[in-house]
Amino acid sequence: MSNPTALLHLGSRLSDEVIKPMKATFVAKDEVIDLLAIALVSGENIFLHGPPGTAKSALVHELCRRLHGRSFDYLLTRFTEPNELFGPFDIRRLRDGDLVTNTEGMLPEASLVFLDELLNANSAILNSLLMALNERIFRRGRETRQLPVVSFIGASNHLPEDDALRALFDRFLLRVRSDNVPADQLNAVLEAGWQLQHRAPAESTMSFEDVRALHGLHHSVELGTVRPQLVDLVGRIRAVGLSVSDRRAVRLQRVVAASALLCGRLEALVSDFWVLKHIWDTEEQQEPLRGLVQGFIDAAPATPADHPRARGLDEPDPEALARDLEGLEQKLVAASSDETERAKLRDRLTLIEGRIPWVRDAGKRDLLVQTTAALWKTARIPSSSTAGTAG
């Protein structure tokens, strides 16, 4: 590309015409919306996890409404057949002995694909979905098509339990929670929801072709200056028991580059590592991973060019911390004779403990401190002196 700087304005336009208006529309969903932008610009897939009624579908539909181009969305059930996603065989061609799929209006022609209740996928569509998600290819018999999809968005109110669905889940590099908003923001949600039902047409000139143009800038982003720190951070994440395969580590560079592009930069900064908070596999990993990545970012000097999501927007969720501590207690008991596993769990406990002083509610913070102190006794090592110093 002769002049990548000439295309940097597309990141600003995406922010001004799509991302900021969506944040103004949806209450307490800024993090989810920022990650949807990262998925678009990086060309990676994103998984939305949360209970029903937390605006997962509404967010995706509004995103599609603001980007000109074809989208496809479908609610999966255990009985969904390949034809419902990829299209039926073309009857006219079938009479001539040709097995050709009629994909008009179906997944193979879409630039953005939303698969609601993704983890209801059955074995009949699993192989086709895996290839589409990973290689952007649709293959059926002798028929092979390159897919124009920019990103797949999956959603579910639960996480995978069996191996087949874990393989599907693994194709979504980014994962983010979408929860009900706090009680003190419910009035704002009601007002925003009412306005959303009576909204005017979106005023956006952005298209999926503009997003694809941003994909062409990935290799123009200078990653060499932060690659050693990225290697260090991935190593730390692996050391506390979170699995990051080499393949996923390579692809993380794309989301780091996407963060830089959305900030109007052609050079990645350590602050762009904020996206690594969202590569968890289980609920109990979310807060420890968030704390580890945030601590790594905070150790680097702040600059005006940092992505806004990297600094000062990460107050811990006390309920999530409590769930994590409960899960760790069960695992420590189960691993009573495995000192290697217990050492990993103690490292996880240290990460959770480091988040507790930042819990705003004093009552919840004190309860978490007490729980952590008791858990250190179960782990048979002295309690850290830092947990009780919260102000």
C-alpha positions in Angstrom: 0.0 0.0 0.0 1.6 3.3 -1.1 0.1 5.7 1.4 -1.5 4.0 4.4 -1.8 7.3 6.3 -4.4 8.4 3.7 -6.8 5.7 5.0 -6.4 6.3 8.7 -9.4 8.7 8.6 -11.6 5.6 8.1 -10.9 4.6 11.8 -12.1 8.1 12.9 -15.2 7.9 10.7 -16.1 4.5 12.1 -15.8 5.9 15.6 -17.7 9.1 14.9 -20.5 7.7 12.7 -21.0 4.2 14.2 -19.3 3.7 17.6 -20.1 7.0 19.4 -23.7 7.1 18.4 -24.2 3.5 19.6 -22.7 4.4 22.9 -25.1 7.3 23.2 -28.0 4.9 22.4 -27.1 1.9 24.7 -26.7 2.5 28.4 -23.6 0.9 30.1 -22.6 -1.0 26.9 -19.5 1.0 26.0 -17.1 -1.9 26.5 -19.1 -4.2 24.4 -19.4 -1.6 21.6 -15.7 -0.9 21.7 -15.0 -4.6 21.3 -17.4 -4.9 18.4 -15.4 -2.1 16.7 -12.2 -4.1 17.4 -13.7 -7.2 15.9 -14.7 -5.3 12.8 -11.4 -3.6 12.2 -9.3 -6.7 13.0 -11.5 -9.1 11.0 -11.7 -11.4 14.0 -14.8 -13.0 15.5 -16.4 -12.0 18.8 -18.6 -13.9 21.3 -21.2 -12.1 23.5 -22.0 -13.9 26.7 -24.8 -12.9 29.0 -28.4 -13.6 30.2 -31.4 -13.0 27.9 -32.6 -9.5 27.6 -29.2 -7.8 28.0 -29.2 -6.1 24.5 -26.9 -8.6 22.8 -29.1 -8.9 19.7 -30.1 -5.2 19.8 -26.5 -4.1 19.7 -25.7 -6.2 16.7 -28.8 -5.1 14.8 -28.0 -1.5 15.5 -24.4 -2.1 14.3 -25.7 -3.6 11.0 -28.2 -0.7 10.6 -25.3 1.8 10.7 -23.0 0.0 8.3 -24.2 -0.2 4.7 -24.0 -3.7 3.2 -25.4 -7.1 3.6 -25.8 -8.8 7.0 -27.2 -12.2 8.1 -28.5 -13.2 11.5 -30.1 -16.4 12.6 -31.3 -17.9 15.9 -29.8 -21.4 16.1 -31.6 -24.3 17.7 -30.6 -28.0 18.1 -32.5 -28.7 14.9 -31.0 -26.0 12.6 -30.0 -27.5 9.3 -27.3 -26.4 6.9 -29.8 -25.1 4.4 -31.1 -22.6 6.9 -27.7 -20.9 7.1 -26.0 -21.5 3.8 -29.0 -21.9 1.5 -30.8 -24.8 -0.3 -29.5 -26.5 -3.4 -30.5 -24.7 -6.6 -33.4 -26.9 -7.9 -32.8 -25.7 -11.5 -29.2 -26.7 -11.4 -30.0 -29.9 -9.6 -32.1 -31.1 -12.5 -29.0 -30.9 -14.7 -27.1 -32.9 -12.1 -25.2 -30.0 -10.6 -25.1 -29.7 -6.8 -24.9 -25.9 -6.5 -26.2 -23.9 -3.5 -28.6 -21.0 -3.9 -27.0 -18.6 -1.4 -29.1 -15.5 -2.2 -29.8 -13.6 1.1 -28.0 -16.3 3.1 -24.8 -16.4 5.2 -22.3 -16.9 2.2 -23.3 -13.5 0.8 -23.2 -11.5 4.1 -20.5 -9.1 5.2 -21.5 -9.4 8.9 -23.0 -12.6 10.4 -24.7 -12.8 13.8 -25.5 -16.3 15.1 -27.7 -16.0 18.2 -27.6 -18.9 20.7 -24.5 -20.1 18.9 -23.9 -23.0 21.2 -27.1 -24.7 20.1 -25.2 -25.7 17.0 -25.5 -29.4 16.1 -23.2 -31.8 14.4 -25.0 -31.3 11.1 -23.8 -27.7 10.7 -20.7 -27.8 12.9 -18.1 -28.6 10.3 -19.4 -26.1 7.8 -19.4 -23.4 10.5 -15.9 -24.2 11.7 -14.5 -23.8 8.2 -16.4 -20.5 7.7 -15.3 -19.1 11.0 -11.7 -20.0 10.7 -10.9 -19.9 7.0 -13.7 -17.7 5.6 -14.6 -20.5 3.2 -17.9 -22.3 2.5 -17.4 -25.8 1.2 -20.2 -28.2 0.2 -19.3 -31.2 -1.9 -17.2 -30.0 -4.8 -18.5 -26.5 -4.3 -16.0 -24.0 -2.6 -16.6 -20.3 -2.1 -14.6 -17.6 -0.5 -16.8 -15.7 2.0 -17.0 -11.9 2.0 -17.7 -11.8 5.8 -15.8 -9.2 7.8 -16.6 -10.7 11.2 -18.8 -13.3 12.8 -20.6 -12.4 16.0 -21.9 -15.2 18.2 -24.0 -14.9 21.3 -25.2 -17.2 24.1 -26.4 -17.2 27.7 -24.0 -20.1 28.6 -20.5 -21.2 27.8 -19.6 -24.5 26.1 -19.4 -27.7 28.0 -18.6 -30.5 25.5 -15.5 -30.7 23.3 -17.3 -30.1 19.9 -18.7 -26.8 21.1 -15.4 -25.8 22.7 -13.9 -26.1 19.2 -16.6 -23.8 17.9 -16.1 -21.4 20.8 -12.3 -21.3 20.2 -13.0 -19.7 16.8 -14.1 -16.6 18.6 -10.9 -14.8 19.6 -12.7 -12.1 21.6 -15.2 -12.7 24.3 -17.2 -10.1 26.3 -19.9 -10.2 29.0 -23.2 -8.3 28.4 -25.0 -8.0 31.7 -28.1 -6.2 33.1 -27.2 -2.7 34.0 -27.0 -1.6 37.7 -30.2 -0.6 39.4 -29.2 3.1 39.5 -29.1 3.2 35.7 -32.4 1.4 35.0 -34.3 4.7 34.5 -31.7 5.6 31.8 -32.2 2.2 30.2 -36.0 2.6 30.0 -35.7 6.0 28.4 -33.1 4.9 25.9 -35.1 1.8 25.0 -38.2 3.9 24.4 -36.2 6.2 22.1 -34.6 3.2 20.3 -38.1 2.0 19.3 -38.9 5.4 17.8 -35.5 6.2 16.3 -34.9 8.0 13.0 -32.8 6.3 10.2 -29.1 6.1 11.1 -27.1 8.9 9.6 -23.9 7.0 8.6 -22.0 6.8 5.4 -19.7 4.0 6.5 -19.9 0.7 4.6 -18.4 -2.7 5.0 -16.1 -1.9 2.1 -14.6 0.9 4.3 -14.0 -1.6 7.0 -12.3 -3.9 4.6 -10.0 -1.0 3.6 -9.0 -0.8 7.2 -8.0 -4.5 7.1 -5.5 -3.5 4.4 -3.7 -1.3 7.0 -3.0 -4.2 9.5 0.5 -4.8 8.1 1.3 -1.1 8.1 0.9 -0.9 11.9 4.3 -1.0 13.6 4.2 -3.8 16.1 7.9 -4.4 16.5 8.3 -1.9 19.3 5.8 -3.6 21.6 6.2 -7.3 20.4 8.6 -8.1 23.3 6.1 -6.8 25.8 3.3 -8.8 24.1 5.4 -11.9 24.3 6.0 -11.2 28.0 2.3 -10.6 28.7 1.2 -13.8 26.9 3.8 -15.7 28.9 2.4 -14.3 32.1 -1.2 -15.2 31.1 -0.1 -18.8 30.3 1.8 -19.0 33.6 -1.4 -18.5 35.6 -3.2 -21.3 33.8 -5.1 -19.5 31.0 -4.6 -21.3 27.7 -3.3 -19.2 24.8 -2.2 -21.3 21.8 0.5 -20.2 19.4 -2.2 -19.7 16.8 -4.3 -17.4 19.1 -1.2 -15.5 20.1 -0.4 -14.7 16.5 -3.9 -13.5 15.9 -3.8 -11.3 18.9 -1.5 -9.0 16.9 -4.4 -8.2 14.7 -6.6 -6.9 17.5 -3.7 -5.0 19.0 -3.2 -3.4 15.5 -7.0 -2.7 15.3 -6.8 -0.8 18.6 -4.0 1.4 17.2 -5.9 2.1 14.0 -9.1 3.1 15.9 -6.9 5.6 17.7 -5.6 7.0 14.4 -2.1 5.5 14.9 0.2 3.3 12.7 2.2 2.3 15.7 1.0 0.0 18.5 1.4 1.0 22.1 1.3 -1.1 25.3 -2.1 0.5 26.0 -3.5 -1.4 23.0 -3.1 -4.6 25.0 -6.4 -3.9 26.7 -8.0 -6.2 24.3 -6.2 -9.2 25.9 -8.6 -8.8 28.8 -11.2 -10.5 26.6 -9.6 -13.8 25.6 -10.9 -15.8 28.6 -12.4 -19.3 28.3 -14.4 -19.4 31.5 -16.3 -17.0 33.8 -13.8 -17.5 36.6 -10.9 -16.4 34.4 -12.4 -13.0 33.6 -11.5 -11.0 36.7 -8.0 -12.5 37.2 -7.2 -11.9 33.5 -8.6 -8.3 33.7 -6.4 -7.6 36.7 -3.3 -9.1 35.1 -3.6 -7.2 31.8 -4.5 -3.9 33.6 -1.5 -4.2 35.9 0.7 -4.7 32.9 -0.7 -1.7 31.1 -0.5 0.5 34.2 3.2 -0.3 34.6 3.8 1.5 31.2 3.9 5.3 31.0 0.5 6.8 30.0 0.4 8.9 26.9 -2.4 11.0 25.3 -2.4 8.6 22.4 -3.5 5.6 24.5 -6.8 3.9 23.7 -9.4 5.3 26.1 -10.4 1.8 27.1 -6.9 1.2 28.5 -7.0 3.6 31.4 -9.3 4.2 34.3 -12.4 2.3 33.0 -12.0 -1.0 34.9 -13.6 -1.0 38.3 -13.8 -4.6 39.4 -17.2 -6.4 39.6 -17.5 -7.6 43.2 -20.0 -10.3 42.3 -17.6 -11.7 39.7 -14.8 -11.6 42.2 -16.9 -13.5 44.7 -17.8 -16.1 42.1 -14.1 -16.5 41.3 -13.1 -16.9 44.9 -15.8 -19.6 45.4 -14.5 -21.4 42.3 -10.9 -21.3 43.5 -11.9 -22.7 46.9 -13.5 -25.7 45.2 -10.5 -26.2 43.0 -8.0 -25.9 45.9 -9.8 -28.7 47.7 -10.0 -30.9 44.6 -6.2 -30.3 44.0 -5.2 -31.1 47.6 -2.5 -33.6 46.5 -1.3 -31.8 43.4 1.1 -29.1 44.5 1.8 -28.0 40.9 -1.9 -27.3 40.4 -2.2 -25.6 43.8 0.7 -23.3 42.9 -1.2 -22.1 39.8 -4.3 -21.6 41.9 -2.4 -19.5 44.4 -1.1 -17.4 41.5 -4.8 -16.9 40.4 -5.7 -16.0 44.0 -3.0 -13.4 44.1 -4.4 -11.8 40.9 -7.9 -11.6 42.3 -6.6 -10.2 45.6 -4.9 -7.4 43.7 -8.3 -6.3 42.3 -10.1 -6.2 45.6 -8.8 -2.8 46.9 -10.4 -1.1 43.8 -13.9 -2.3 44.7 -15.8 0.9 45.4 -18.5 -0.5 47.8 -16.8 -0.7 51.2 -19.1 -3.4 52.6 -18.5 -5.7 49.6 -14.8 -4.9 49.6 -14.5 -5.9 53.3 -16.4 -9.1 52.7 -14.1 -10.0 49.8 -11.0 -9.3 52.0 -12.3 -11.6 54.6 -13.1 -14.3 52.1 -9.7 -14.0 50.6 -7.9 -14.3 53.9 -9.8 -17.5 54.7 -9.0 -18.8 51.3 -5.2 -18.2 51.9 -5.5 -20.5 54.9 -7.0 -23.2 52.7 -4.1 -22.7 50.4 -1.8 -23.1 53.4 0.3 -20.0 52.7 0.4 -16.7 54.6 -2.2 -14.1 53.6 -0.9 -11.1 51.6 -0.6 -8.0 53.6 -1.8 -5.8 50.8 -5.4 -7.0 50.7 -6.4 -5.3 53.9 -5.1 -1.8 52.9 -8.0 -0.7 50.8 -9.1 2.8 51.4 
